[in-house]
Amino acid sequence: MELNEEEKRQLFQVDGDCQAKVLDELYMTARFTRNPEQRDMVRGLMAKLRVLSDEQCMDLVKDIQKNYHLPYPRTMGERIALARQQSGAEKLKGHDIMALERFDPQVRHMVVFDVLSFESPVGYKGDKMRLFLTDEGYQKALENQERGFIKLKNHAKVHNGYLNYDHKDRDL
């Protein structure tokens, strides 16, 4: 598929782990941008991606996010995407690090975990996920770990959106 420079820039900074999430993020960009040229470009990009299968779409996005080099980062989204690319950190499934769930007053925990079983109530075997959870949700996560469905890798207490990690030196 042939993409122009602006389309590559746009895909470089999307944060989705499936075609539907990528298209949803692009839709929101097209809907709320005030720049008519950008709106038209994003709509054209969405049309190109819709004809692809989920696997083809995600292969294209992952290739761009791994191999594309920004001439210079202009936006905060591009700077974050560039930092992720340079660090080699894998994207986690589940909630994004700045997800709105993080700022919910009832949310008290952030967990990063590996899904170990096909019977897990969240994710698929082999996934690495991040979730922001209430106290009840965290208890369920601990129960699922005891049952062997998941393995918690990291935990942070959440207060007003701030994260206080239990172990700052853990490798995710």
Secondary structure by P-SEA (a helix, b strand, c coil): ccccaaaaaaaaccccccaaaaaaaaaaaaaccccaaaaaaaaaaaaaaaaccaaaaaaaaaaaaccccccccccaaaaaaaaaaaacccccccccccccccccccccbbbbbbbcccccccccccccbbbbbcaaaaaaaaaaaaaccccccbbbbbcccbbbbccccccc
